[in-house]
Structures are given as C-alpha cells and as structure tokens.
Amino acid sequence: MKCRHCNNDLNIKFLDLGSSPPSNAFLPSKNINGPEKWYPLRVLVCDLCWLVQTEDFVDPAEMFVPDYAYFSSISAGFLGHAKKYVHEIVARFDLNEKSLITEVAANDGYLLQYVRDKGIPCYGIEPTEIAANIANAKGIEIVRDFFGKKLAQILSARGQRVDLAVANNVLAHVPNINDFVSGFTDILKPRGVATFENPHLLKLIAEKQFDTVYHEHFSYLSLIALDTIFKKNGLTIFDVEELSVHGGSLRYFAQRSETGPHPISQNVKNILQKERDAGLMHASSYEMFQKEAHTIKDNFLKFLWDQKRQGKVVAGYGAAAKGNTLLNFCGVKEDSVDFIADRNQIKQGMYSPGSKIPIVSEEVILEKRPDIIVIFPWNIREEIEKQLSYVREWGCKFVIALPKLNIF
C-alpha cells in the first residue's frame, strides 16, 4: 500500500486487529442470522511523512451510509465542550453578525446551534441524511455532501467563503486527506481561520487506546504529520491546543499560507518537540504497540470468563464504535456480555456488528440489575458513572478495559 499523503511505500506495521465488520454497521433484528461483511483491520505507518493510516479494504460508501447512527448531541459533556468552543472562538477572532461560519461534518447541529444563538450567520456541511435532518429541524442550513476541494470551489463561487471553518473529529475519517485539507484553502476568506480537532496519536499510544482504531478512521494523527500535510495543501498551522476530550485531542488553528495574518505560536513548536521526544519519528515507537493490545485483550477476556463462571450478569453501556472494536478483537459474544444499553434510540433494538449483542434502552438496566457494567466509551466515563449512579444500590460495579483493566 502507498501512503495516502505522500505516496511512499508503507512498510511499518503499527497494529493488526484481525478482521471485523465496520464498527457502526449495526444489525437490525431481521438480519441477525444473515451474513456480515468482515474486513481486515490493519494500521501501517509512513516512514517519510509519519502519517499513521488504516490499510485500504472498505469502500467509504459502505460505512458512511444515510442512516449512519452517530449523534454528537447524545453526550452532554460534548455539548458543553462545543458551547465553550463557540464562546471562546467568537471572542478570539472577533466574529459577529457580519461574519460567516461553516462546520464540516456538522452532524446533528450540536455546535452550530450555539453559533446560531449568537446571531452569527452559519451553515453546515453534512453527508448523512439522518443527522442532517436533525440539524435542519434546529433551523440550521445544511449542505448535504461530502467535503473536498470540488465542493469548496462550488461554495466559494456561490459567495459562501467563510471567516471560520470548523472540522471536529472528521479529519481522521477522510480517505483522501489531501483533497479534504486543500478544500479549506478554497472555502476560507483570505484572512479566515480553520480549526480542527481530533484524537492525538501521542495519547493513543501512551494510553494504549487501540479500540479507537476502526475502519471509519483512515488516519491516526500527529502534529508532525499534519504540519507537513497542511503545508503541502496551502495551509499553515499557527496555533495548537491540547484538549482532554476523546481521551486526549489536539485542536489545530490553520490559515491560508499566502494570506493568513497570524504568527506561528510557540505552542506549535512545543508540541512538535514533544512528539519528536516521544519517538514519533522512529519505527520502533510503533512496532511495540501490538503487544500492548494483546495484553489488554487477555486481561479483559479472563475477567469476563471469571464473572460468568460465578454466575454474574455482565452488561455493557454505550454501543460505541470503540466498544465494537474491543469486542470483535477479543471475540466477545452474547454469552459473555448479556446486553449493551445505549441512550441513542436509533441503536436500540439493533445488534452490535460482529458480536451480535443486543442493544437496549437504559431501562433494561433497572430490569436486569446487572452485577457488572462495562463502559465502552471510556472517554465519557465520568459522565456515564454519574448518569448510572443508581446501580450502586444493588452493588453493581463498573469496568473499563483500557489502558488496563479497572474495576470501580
């Protein structure tokens, strides 16, 4: 395979999780006994630009379907994060009713609703039908399409260039990263700013977050790689912030290289140096990760088997993509985890891909009174623990599997 950015041959293996269905390919009950499409899930590293990337096996159209069942508004914590971002970004760049803002991968309008409330003109770009319809119902204009250079040029020709473009947790999802990034040079006004958020590769490695690897994530991103990719596509990263969201993320601030007015912050140099010091430009830093994943798998399986031998009821909470990666890598089925509760009504009544564990409403927790609840979206662990605090009444314990088995 060739690197998605620089076309270099890929020879460094980062991770091999075997095979699994796409992690958001939930099964309706009518298809529960039917076949599923399983694909290899392997991650390689480019030793030229240091982009970490999933090996090509799945057509993106098979993953990002019209009823793609991920909604950012499900998490109260993430809504708070989005609201805080809007307040800070509007103040920092003096945005007002004469400005124009867009969000690429606007999802269900979780962020643009706060832009709208400030009276600032905005529109979203969102390809999935169900999320776009929810955003529309909130009064947010949505362009139903995948973002890239062609769409950016069309919008620019319509007079829809923006002062701020937001792209949260989408950069990792694009198969053609050069086309996606170069689109921002066309959608931004000469002095416009684009901000991007995505999980930080450095945190993924340090915290052993292998469950964030799934087919929908084509890239696993460091500032080292993105600094190169952005420059090659007409953008300059002028500032970067470290965030706790999604288990440790970076927020990048970028501008058009030819016309952007902002000086490059010391933060950029500091984080680049931190990544170099951590070995992100050395093959050996990646080649050791496979062993870490197998250790977590072994410990998690042993724990589940011990609980079942004792006759315990084990439930999961949060039918998240990362949970499906963990379940399928470990080979866990309904005989080990009885059900997974989730607040997302679209997922309720479905079955998790591969493991075929039933997904139910939270009310089933009260009915079944499990002894153990495995929290799959560990990045919002505190929010879920507070939300489900009532299970302590019958002695139920919570578990997370990464970075090491933790029972609390």
Sine and cosine of phi, psi and omega as CSV:
sin_phi,cos_phi,sin_psi,cos_psi,sin_omega,cos_omega
0.00,0.00,0.55,-0.83,0.05,-1.00
-0.99,-0.15,0.50,-0.87,0.03,-1.00
-0.89,0.46,0.68,-0.74,0.00,-1.00
-0.91,0.42,-0.42,0.91,0.00,-1.00
-1.00,-0.10,-0.84,0.55,-0.19,-0.98
-0.96,-0.28,-0.04,1.00,0.06,-1.00
0.94,0.35,0.29,0.96,0.06,-1.00
-0.96,0.27,0.50,-0.87,0.10,-0.99
-0.91,0.41,0.67,-0.75,-0.01,-1.00
-0.99,-0.17,0.87,-0.49,-0.06,-1.00
-0.82,-0.57,-0.13,0.99,-0.03,-1.00
-0.99,-0.16,0.84,-0.54,0.05,-1.00
-1.00,-0.02,0.78,-0.62,0.04,-1.00
-0.99,-0.12,-0.72,0.70,-0.13,-0.99
-0.34,-0.94,0.65,-0.76,0.11,-0.99
-0.77,-0.64,0.93,-0.37,-0.03,-1.00
-0.98,-0.22,0.35,0.94,0.01,-1.00
0.97,0.25,-0.67,-0.74,-0.01,-1.00
-0.81,-0.59,0.49,-0.87,0.04,-1.00
-0.30,-0.95,0.31,-0.95,0.16,-0.99
-0.95,0.30,0.30,-0.95,0.16,-0.99
-0.79,0.61,0.67,-0.74,-0.23,-0.97
-0.95,0.31,-0.21,0.98,0.08,-1.00
-0.93,-0.36,0.29,0.96,0.01,-1.00
-1.00,0.04,0.91,0.42,-0.05,-1.00
-0.91,0.42,0.53,-0.85,-0.11,-0.99
-0.97,-0.23,0.80,-0.60,0.17,-0.99
-0.95,0.30,0.37,-0.93,-0.08,-1.00
-0.86,0.51,-0.52,0.86,-0.03,-1.00
-0.93,0.37,-0.34,0.94,-0.02,-1.00
-0.96,-0.27,0.15,0.99,-0.17,-0.99
-0.89,0.46,-0.48,0.88,0.00,-1.00
-0.99,-0.17,0.07,1.00,-0.01,-1.00
-1.00,0.04,0.10,-1.00,-0.01,-1.00
-0.97,0.24,0.44,-0.90,0.12,-0.99
-0.86,-0.52,0.43,-0.90,0.08,-1.00
-1.00,-0.02,0.87,-0.49,0.04,-1.00
-0.95,-0.31,0.65,-0.76,-0.03,-1.00
-0.77,-0.63,0.53,-0.85,0.12,-0.99
-0.86,0.51,0.54,-0.84,0.01,-1.00
-0.80,-0.59,1.00,-0.01,-0.05,-1.00
-0.82,-0.58,0.55,-0.83,-0.04,-1.00
-0.82,-0.58,0.75,-0.66,-0.05,-1.00
-0.86,-0.51,0.25,-0.97,-0.05,-1.00
-0.78,-0.62,0.71,-0.71,0.09,-1.00
-1.00,0.07,0.81,-0.58,-0.01,-1.00
-1.00,0.00,0.24,0.97,0.08,-1.00
-0.95,-0.32,-0.81,0.59,0.02,-1.00
-0.97,-0.25,-0.14,0.99,0.04,-1.00
0.91,0.41,0.49,0.87,0.15,-0.99
-0.98,0.17,0.81,-0.59,0.05,-1.00
-1.00,-0.06,0.76,-0.65,-0.20,-0.98
-0.49,-0.87,0.55,-0.83,0.04,-1.00
-0.96,0.27,0.67,-0.74,0.04,-1.00
-0.92,0.39,0.63,-0.78,-0.07,-1.00
-0.95,0.32,0.85,-0.53,0.14,-0.99
-0.59,-0.81,-0.51,0.86,-0.16,-0.99
-0.94,-0.35,0.72,-0.70,0.11,-0.99
-0.94,0.35,0.80,-0.60,0.00,-1.00
-0.80,0.60,-0.51,0.86,-0.01,-1.00
-0.90,0.44,-0.41,0.91,0.03,-1.00
-0.98,0.22,-0.30,0.95,-0.06,-1.00
-0.98,-0.20,-0.70,0.72,-0.08,-1.00
-0.99,-0.15,0.95,0.32,-0.06,-1.00
-1.00,0.09,0.26,-0.97,-0.03,-1.00
-0.83,0.56,-0.53,0.85,-0.02,-1.00
-0.98,-0.20,0.47,0.88,0.05,-1.00
-0.78,0.62,0.86,-0.51,-0.28,-0.96
-0.99,-0.17,0.79,0.61,0.10,-1.00
-0.86,-0.50,0.80,-0.60,0.00,-1.00
-0.78,-0.63,0.86,-0.51,-0.06,-1.00
-0.90,0.43,-0.48,0.88,-0.08,-1.00
-0.96,0.29,-0.14,0.99,0.01,-1.00
-0.88,0.48,-0.57,0.82,-0.05,-1.00
-1.00,-0.06,0.88,-0.47,0.07,-1.00
-0.89,0.47,-0.59,0.81,0.01,-1.00
-0.89,0.45,-0.64,0.77,-0.01,-1.00
-0.95,0.30,-0.54,0.84,0.11,-0.99
-0.88,0.47,-0.68,0.74,0.04,-1.00
-0.88,0.47,-0.63,0.78,0.04,-1.00
-0.88,0.47,-0.69,0.73,-0.01,-1.00
-0.92,0.39,-0.67,0.74,0.00,-1.00
-0.89,0.45,-0.67,0.74,0.02,-1.00
-0.90,0.45,-0.68,0.74,0.04,-1.00
-0.85,0.53,-0.74,0.67,-0.05,-1.00
-0.87,0.49,-0.71,0.71,0.01,-1.00
-0.86,0.51,-0.71,0.71,-0.07,-1.00
-0.95,0.30,-0.65,0.76,-0.08,-1.00
-0.95,0.32,-0.59,0.81,0.04,-1.00
-0.89,0.46,-0.68,0.74,0.01,-1.00
-0.93,0.36,-0.69,0.72,-0.09,-1.00
-0.89,0.45,-0.64,0.77,-0.08,-1.00
-0.94,-0.34,0.27,0.96,0.12,-0.99
0.79,0.61,0.77,0.63,0.01,-1.00
-1.00,0.09,0.58,-0.81,-0.08,-1.00
-0.48,-0.88,-0.23,-0.97,-0.08,-1.00
-0.91,0.40,-0.21,0.98,0.06,-1.00
-1.00,-0.06,-0.07,1.00,-0.01,-1.00
-1.00,0.03,0.17,-0.99,0.10,-0.99
-0.68,-0.73,0.75,-0.66,-0.04,-1.00
-0.83,-0.56,0.63,-0.78,0.17,-0.99
-0.78,-0.63,0.45,-0.89,0.19,-0.98
-0.86,-0.52,0.81,-0.59,0.09,-1.00
-1.00,0.08,0.75,-0.66,-0.16,-0.99
0.90,0.44,0.85,0.52,-0.08,-1.00
-0.95,0.31,-0.20,0.98,0.03,-1.00
0.80,0.59,-0.77,-0.64,-0.10,-0.99
-1.00,-0.07,0.34,0.94,0.01,-1.00
0.99,0.13,0.29,0.96,-0.06,-1.00
-0.82,0.57,-0.56,0.83,-0.04,-1.00
-0.98,-0.18,-0.70,0.72,-0.07,-1.00
-0.91,0.41,-0.33,0.94,0.07,-1.00
-0.88,0.47,-0.52,0.86,0.01,-1.00
-0.98,0.19,-0.50,0.87,0.12,-0.99
-0.92,0.40,-0.73,0.69,0.03,-1.00
-0.85,0.53,-0.67,0.75,-0.03,-1.00
-0.90,0.43,-0.39,0.92,0.04,-1.00
-1.00,0.05,0.01,1.00,0.03,-1.00
0.97,0.23,0.35,0.93,0.00,-1.00
-0.99,-0.15,0.80,-0.60,0.01,-1.00
-0.85,0.53,0.64,-0.77,-0.04,-1.00
-0.39,-0.92,0.30,-0.95,0.18,-0.98
-0.48,-0.88,0.40,-0.92,0.00,-1.00
-0.92,-0.39,0.37,-0.93,0.10,-0.99
-0.86,-0.52,0.88,-0.47,-0.12,-0.99
-0.48,-0.88,0.88,-0.48,-0.06,-1.00
-0.99,0.17,-0.42,0.91,-0.13,-0.99
-1.00,0.08,0.76,-0.65,-0.16,-0.99
-0.89,0.46,-0.72,0.70,-0.13,-0.99
-0.92,0.39,-0.66,0.76,0.03,-1.00
-0.93,0.36,-0.65,0.76,0.01,-1.00
-0.88,0.48,-0.63,0.77,0.00,-1.00
-0.91,0.42,-0.61,0.79,0.04,-1.00
-0.91,0.42,-0.67,0.75,0.04,-1.00
-0.90,0.43,-0.67,0.74,0.05,-1.00
-0.84,0.54,-0.65,0.76,0.00,-1.00
-0.91,0.42,-0.36,0.93,0.07,-1.00
-1.00,0.05,0.05,1.00,0.01,-1.00
1.00,0.08,0.37,0.93,-0.03,-1.00
-0.96,-0.27,0.81,-0.59,0.06,-1.00
-0.93,0.36,0.74,-0.67,-0.02,-1.00
-0.80,-0.59,0.75,-0.66,0.18,-0.98
-1.00,-0.04,0.91,-0.42,-0.08,-1.00
-1.00,0.09,1.00,0.01,-0.01,-1.00
-0.21,-0.98,0.27,-0.96,0.17,-0.99
-0.99,0.14,0.64,-0.77,-0.03,-1.00
-1.00,0.10,0.60,-0.80,0.08,-1.00
-0.07,-1.00,-0.12,-0.99,-0.10,-1.00
-0.88,0.47,-0.66,0.76,-0.03,-1.00
-0.89,0.46,-0.75,0.66,0.01,-1.00
-0.90,0.43,-0.64,0.77,0.01,-1.00
-0.87,0.50,-0.64,0.77,0.02,-1.00
-0.93,0.38,-0.61,0.79,0.05,-1.00
-0.90,0.44,-0.73,0.68,-0.01,-1.00
-0.91,0.41,-0.63,0.78,0.04,-1.00
-0.88,0.47,-0.67,0.74,0.01,-1.00
-0.91,0.41,-0.42,0.91,0.04,-1.00
-0.99,0.12,0.00,1.00,-0.05,-1.00
0.99,0.12,0.40,0.92,-0.05,-1.00
-0.95,-0.31,0.50,0.87,0.15,-0.99
-0.91,0.41,0.49,-0.87,-0.18,-0.98
-0.84,-0.54,0.39,-0.92,0.12,-0.99
-0.99,0.14,-0.47,0.88,0.02,-1.00
-0.62,-0.79,0.78,-0.62,0.15,-0.99
-0.90,-0.44,0.76,-0.66,-0.03,-1.00
-0.92,-0.38,0.69,-0.72,0.03,-1.00
-0.61,-0.79,1.00,-0.01,-0.06,-1.00
-0.99,-0.16,0.82,-0.57,0.11,-0.99
0.80,0.59,0.66,0.75,0.06,-1.00
-0.80,-0.60,-0.43,0.90,-0.07,-1.00
-0.85,0.53,-0.57,0.82,0.02,-1.00
-0.95,0.31,-0.29,0.96,-0.11,-0.99
-1.00,-0.03,-0.01,1.00,-0.12,-0.99
-0.99,-0.17,0.77,-0.64,0.00,-1.00
-0.95,0.31,-0.56,0.83,0.00,-1.00
-0.95,-0.30,1.00,0.07,-0.14,-0.99
-0.93,0.37,-0.52,0.86,0.03,-1.00
-0.93,0.38,-0.70,0.71,0.01,-1.00
-0.89,0.46,-0.66,0.75,-0.01,-1.00
-0.90,0.44,-0.78,0.63,-0.05,-1.00
-0.91,0.42,-0.66,0.75,-0.03,-1.00
-0.90,0.43,-0.40,0.91,0.05,-1.00
-0.87,0.49,-0.48,0.88,-0.02,-1.00
-0.95,0.31,-0.42,0.91,0.07,-1.00
-0.93,0.37,-0.42,0.91,0.01,-1.00
-1.00,0.00,-0.53,0.85,-0.08,-1.00
-0.99,0.12,-0.37,0.93,-0.03,-1.00
-0.99,0.11,0.60,-0.80,0.24,-0.97
-0.92,0.39,0.28,-0.96,-0.08,-1.00
-0.79,0.62,-0.59,0.80,-0.01,-1.00
-0.96,-0.28,0.26,0.97,-0.04,-1.00
-0.95,0.31,0.27,-0.96,-0.03,-1.00
-0.81,-0.59,0.64,-0.77,0.15,-0.99
-0.89,-0.46,0.70,-0.72,0.09,-1.00
-0.88,-0.48,0.60,-0.80,-0.02,-1.00
-0.76,-0.65,0.63,-0.78,0.15,-0.99
-0.80,-0.59,0.66,-0.75,0.14,-0.99
-0.32,-0.95,0.42,-0.91,0.06,-1.00
-0.81,0.59,0.60,-0.80,-0.08,-1.00
-1.00,-0.01,0.82,-0.57,0.00,-1.00
-0.81,0.59,-0.60,0.80,0.00,-1.00
-0.86,0.50,-0.66,0.75,0.05,-1.00
-0.94,0.34,-0.64,0.77,0.02,-1.00
-0.83,0.56,-0.71,0.71,-0.03,-1.00
-0.95,0.32,-0.73,0.68,-0.07,-1.00
-0.90,0.43,-0.60,0.80,-0.05,-1.00
-0.99,-0.15,0.14,0.99,0.08,-1.00
0.84,0.55,0.67,0.75,-0.11,-0.99
-1.00,0.10,0.82,0.58,-0.05,-1.00
-0.92,0.39,-0.33,0.94,-0.01,-1.00
-0.95,0.30,-0.16,0.99,0.10,-1.00
-0.99,0.12,0.05,1.00,0.08,-1.00
-1.00,-0.01,0.87,-0.49,0.12,-0.99
-0.42,-0.91,0.21,-0.98,-0.18,-0.98
-0.86,0.52,-0.53,0.85,-0.02,-1.00
-0.93,0.38,-0.36,0.93,0.05,-1.00
-1.00,-0.06,0.97,-0.25,0.00,-1.00
-0.99,0.15,-0.40,0.92,-0.06,-1.00
-0.68,-0.73,0.46,-0.89,0.06,-1.00
-0.79,-0.62,0.90,-0.43,-0.45,-0.89
-0.94,-0.33,0.69,-0.72,0.15,-0.99
-0.91,-0.42,0.32,-0.95,0.09,-1.00
-0.92,0.39,-0.55,0.83,0.04,-1.00
-0.82,0.57,-0.76,0.65,-0.02,-1.00
-0.93,0.36,-0.71,0.70,-0.08,-1.00
-0.94,0.35,-0.56,0.83,0.04,-1.00
-0.85,0.52,-0.66,0.75,0.04,-1.00
-0.93,0.37,-0.73,0.68,-0.05,-1.00
-0.89,0.46,-0.69,0.72,-0.01,-1.00
-0.89,0.45,-0.73,0.68,-0.02,-1.00
-0.86,0.51,-0.64,0.77,0.00,-1.00
-0.92,0.39,-0.31,0.95,-0.07,-1.00
-0.90,-0.44,0.39,0.92,0.18,-0.98
1.00,0.03,0.20,0.98,0.00,-1.00
-0.86,-0.52,0.48,-0.87,0.09,-1.00
-0.84,-0.54,0.79,-0.62,0.10,-1.00
-0.98,0.18,0.87,-0.49,-0.06,-1.00
-0.94,-0.33,-0.18,0.98,0.08,-1.00
-0.39,-0.92,0.37,-0.93,0.03,-1.00
-0.47,-0.88,0.60,-0.80,0.02,-1.00
-0.80,-0.59,0.59,-0.81,0.11,-0.99
-1.00,-0.02,0.74,-0.67,-0.05,-1.00
-0.83,-0.56,0.44,-0.90,0.04,-1.00
-1.00,0.06,-0.28,0.96,-0.10,-1.00
-0.87,0.50,0.55,-0.84,0.01,-1.00
0.82,0.57,0.62,0.79,0.08,-1.00
0.98,0.22,0.18,0.98,0.00,-1.00
0.88,-0.48,0.98,-0.21,-0.07,-1.00
-0.81,-0.58,0.22,-0.98,0.19,-0.98
-0.90,-0.44,0.60,-0.80,0.17,-0.99
-0.93,-0.37,0.86,-0.52,-0.02,-1.00
-0.98,-0.22,0.64,-0.76,0.11,-0.99
-0.93,-0.36,0.84,-0.54,-0.07,-1.00
-0.79,-0.62,0.43,-0.90,0.03,-1.00
-0.64,-0.77,0.28,-0.96,0.07,-1.00
-0.91,0.41,0.77,-0.63,-0.12,-0.99
-0.87,0.49,-0.57,0.82,-0.10,-1.00
-0.99,0.15,-0.47,0.89,-0.16,-0.99
-0.80,-0.60,-0.13,0.99,-0.05,-1.00
-0.91,0.41,0.66,-0.75,-0.11,-0.99
-1.00,-0.08,-0.10,0.99,-0.20,-0.98
-1.00,-0.01,0.73,-0.69,0.08,-1.00
-0.94,0.34,0.41,-0.91,0.00,-1.00
-0.98,0.20,0.82,-0.57,-0.06,-1.00
-0.95,0.30,0.43,-0.90,0.11,-0.99
-0.89,0.46,-0.42,0.91,0.02,-1.00
-0.84,0.54,-0.61,0.79,-0.01,-1.00
-0.89,0.45,-0.74,0.67,-0.01,-1.00
-0.90,0.43,-0.62,0.78,-0.04,-1.00
-0.91,0.42,-0.70,0.72,-0.05,-1.00
-0.96,0.27,-0.57,0.82,0.12,-0.99
-0.85,0.52,-0.67,0.74,0.00,-1.00
-0.93,0.36,-0.62,0.79,0.04,-1.00
-0.87,0.50,-0.66,0.75,0.00,-1.00
-0.93,0.37,-0.65,0.76,0.04,-1.00
-0.89,0.45,-0.70,0.72,-0.01,-1.00
-0.89,0.46,-0.50,0.87,0.01,-1.00
-0.99,0.16,-0.06,1.00,0.07,-1.00
1.00,0.01,0.34,0.94,-0.06,-1.00
-0.96,0.28,0.03,1.00,0.13,-0.99
-0.90,-0.43,0.45,0.89,0.02,-1.00
-0.73,-0.68,0.75,-0.66,-0.05,-1.00
-0.84,0.54,-0.60,0.80,-0.07,-1.00
-0.88,0.48,-0.46,0.89,0.00,-1.00
-0.92,0.39,-0.40,0.92,-0.02,-1.00
-1.00,-0.10,-0.56,0.83,-0.15,-0.99
-0.95,0.32,-0.26,0.96,0.00,-1.00
-1.00,0.05,-0.15,0.99,-0.18,-0.98
-0.94,0.33,-0.52,0.85,-0.02,-1.00
-0.83,0.55,-0.69,0.73,-0.02,-1.00
-0.88,0.48,-0.63,0.78,0.01,-1.00
-0.88,0.47,-0.67,0.74,0.00,-1.00
-0.90,0.44,-0.65,0.76,-0.01,-1.00
-0.93,0.38,-0.57,0.82,0.05,-1.00
-0.90,0.45,-0.70,0.72,0.03,-1.00
-0.90,0.45,-0.68,0.74,0.03,-1.00
-0.85,0.52,-0.75,0.66,-0.04,-1.00
-0.87,0.49,-0.70,0.72,-0.03,-1.00
-0.93,0.38,-0.62,0.78,-0.01,-1.00
-0.92,0.39,-0.70,0.71,0.01,-1.00
-0.90,0.44,-0.68,0.74,0.03,-1.00
-0.86,0.50,-0.67,0.75,0.02,-1.00
-0.88,0.47,-0.74,0.68,-0.03,-1.00
-0.89,0.46,-0.67,0.74,0.01,-1.00
-0.90,0.44,-0.64,0.77,0.03,-1.00
-0.88,0.47,-0.66,0.75,0.00,-1.00
-0.91,0.42,-0.67,0.74,-0.04,-1.00
-0.93,0.36,-0.58,0.81,0.06,-1.00
-0.89,0.45,-0.48,0.88,0.02,-1.00
-1.00,0.04,0.04,1.00,0.03,-1.00
0.98,0.22,0.36,0.93,-0.04,-1.00
-0.98,0.19,0.49,-0.87,0.14,-0.99
-1.00,-0.06,0.86,-0.50,-0.02,-1.00
-0.93,-0.38,0.83,-0.56,0.05,-1.00
-0.90,-0.44,0.29,-0.96,0.16,-0.99
-0.91,-0.41,0.37,-0.93,0.14,-0.99
-0.76,-0.65,0.77,-0.64,0.02,-1.00
1.00,-0.01,0.99,-0.16,0.02,-1.00
-0.99,0.14,0.89,0.45,-0.09,-1.00
-1.00,0.03,0.38,-0.92,0.04,-1.00
-0.85,0.53,-0.66,0.76,-0.01,-1.00
-0.90,0.44,-0.56,0.83,0.07,-1.00
-0.91,0.42,-0.63,0.78,0.00,-1.00
-0.93,0.37,-0.58,0.81,0.10,-0.99
-0.87,0.49,-0.73,0.68,0.00,-1.00
-0.88,0.47,-0.74,0.67,-0.05,-1.00
-0.87,0.48,-0.69,0.72,-0.07,-1.00
-0.97,0.24,-0.57,0.83,0.08,-1.00
-0.90,0.43,-0.60,0.80,-0.02,-1.00
-1.00,0.07,-0.20,0.98,-0.03,-1.00
0.95,0.31,0.50,0.87,-0.04,-1.00
-0.99,0.16,0.68,-0.74,0.04,-1.00
-0.80,-0.59,-0.16,-0.99,-0.04,-1.00
-0.92,0.40,-0.31,0.95,0.02,-1.00
-0.96,0.27,-0.20,0.98,0.04,-1.00
-0.94,-0.35,-0.58,0.82,0.07,-1.00
-0.83,-0.55,0.90,-0.44,-0.17,-0.99
-0.93,0.37,-0.64,0.77,-0.01,-1.00
-0.28,-0.96,0.26,-0.97,0.08,-1.00
-0.83,-0.56,0.84,-0.54,0.05,-1.00
-1.00,-0.01,0.57,-0.82,-0.01,-1.00
-0.43,-0.90,0.60,-0.80,0.01,-1.00
-0.98,0.20,-0.30,0.96,-0.04,-1.00
-0.96,0.29,0.94,-0.34,-0.08,-1.00
-0.90,0.44,-0.44,0.90,0.03,-1.00
-0.91,0.42,-0.55,0.84,-0.03,-1.00
-1.00,0.09,-0.42,0.91,-0.04,-1.00
-0.89,0.45,0.70,-0.71,-0.07,-1.00
1.00,0.02,-0.11,0.99,0.05,-1.00
-0.99,-0.10,0.00,-1.00,0.05,-1.00
-0.80,-0.60,0.58,-0.81,-0.01,-1.00
-0.92,0.39,0.64,-0.77,-0.03,-1.00
-0.90,0.43,0.67,-0.74,0.03,-1.00
0.99,0.13,-0.90,0.44,-0.05,-1.00
-0.97,0.23,-0.38,0.93,0.05,-1.00
0.83,0.56,0.65,0.76,0.08,-1.00
-1.00,0.03,0.73,-0.68,-0.05,-1.00
-0.91,0.41,0.63,-0.77,0.04,-1.00
-0.96,-0.28,0.80,-0.60,-0.15,-0.99
-0.77,-0.64,0.12,-0.99,0.07,-1.00
-0.98,0.21,0.26,-0.96,-0.02,-1.00
-0.90,0.44,-0.41,0.91,-0.01,-1.00
-0.86,0.51,-0.45,0.89,-0.01,-1.00
-0.92,0.40,-0.44,0.90,0.07,-1.00
-0.88,0.47,-0.68,0.74,0.04,-1.00
-0.91,0.40,-0.58,0.82,-0.02,-1.00
-0.95,0.30,-0.71,0.71,-0.10,-1.00
-1.00,0.01,-0.37,0.93,0.01,-1.00
0.74,0.67,0.90,0.43,-0.05,-1.00
-0.91,0.42,0.41,-0.91,0.06,-1.00
-0.99,0.10,-0.48,0.88,-0.05,-1.00
-0.71,-0.70,0.68,-0.73,0.15,-0.99
-0.83,-0.55,0.89,-0.46,0.07,-1.00
-1.00,0.07,0.87,-0.49,0.04,-1.00
-1.00,0.05,0.94,-0.34,-0.02,-1.00
-0.98,0.18,-0.70,0.72,0.09,-1.00
-0.99,0.16,0.96,0.27,-0.10,-1.00
-0.88,0.47,-0.31,0.95,0.00,-1.00
-0.93,0.37,-0.31,0.95,0.09,-1.00
-0.87,-0.50,0.57,0.82,-0.04,-1.00
-0.80,0.60,-0.75,0.67,-0.07,-1.00
-0.90,0.43,-0.64,0.77,0.03,-1.00
-0.89,0.46,-0.70,0.72,-0.02,-1.00
-0.94,0.35,-0.67,0.75,0.01,-1.00
-0.86,0.51,-0.65,0.76,0.04,-1.00
-0.93,0.36,-0.68,0.74,-0.01,-1.00
-0.88,0.48,-0.61,0.79,-0.06,-1.00
-0.97,-0.23,0.40,0.92,-0.08,-1.00
-0.85,0.53,-0.41,0.91,-0.03,-1.00
-0.90,0.43,-0.34,0.94,-0.03,-1.00
-0.94,0.34,-0.29,0.96,0.04,-1.00
-0.90,0.44,-0.36,0.93,-0.04,-1.00
-0.86,0.50,-0.55,0.84,0.01,-1.00
-0.95,-0.32,0.31,0.95,0.13,-0.99
0.99,0.12,0.26,0.96,0.02,-1.00
-0.92,0.40,0.60,-0.80,0.04,-1.00
-0.89,-0.45,0.47,-0.88,0.07,-1.00
-0.99,-0.14,0.43,-0.90,0.01,-1.00
-0.64,-0.77,0.66,-0.75,0.28,-0.96
-0.82,-0.57,0.53,-0.85,-0.11,-0.99
-1.00,-0.09,-0.37,0.93,-0.09,-1.00
-0.84,-0.54,0.52,-0.85,-0.01,1.00
-0.97,0.25,-0.24,0.97,0.17,-0.98
-0.54,-0.84,0.35,-0.94,-0.05,-1.00
-0.86,0.52,0.80,-0.59,-0.05,-1.00
-0.73,-0.69,0.88,-0.48,0.02,-1.00
-0.94,-0.33,0.82,-0.57,-0.09,-1.00
-0.55,-0.83,0.00,0.00,0.00,0.00
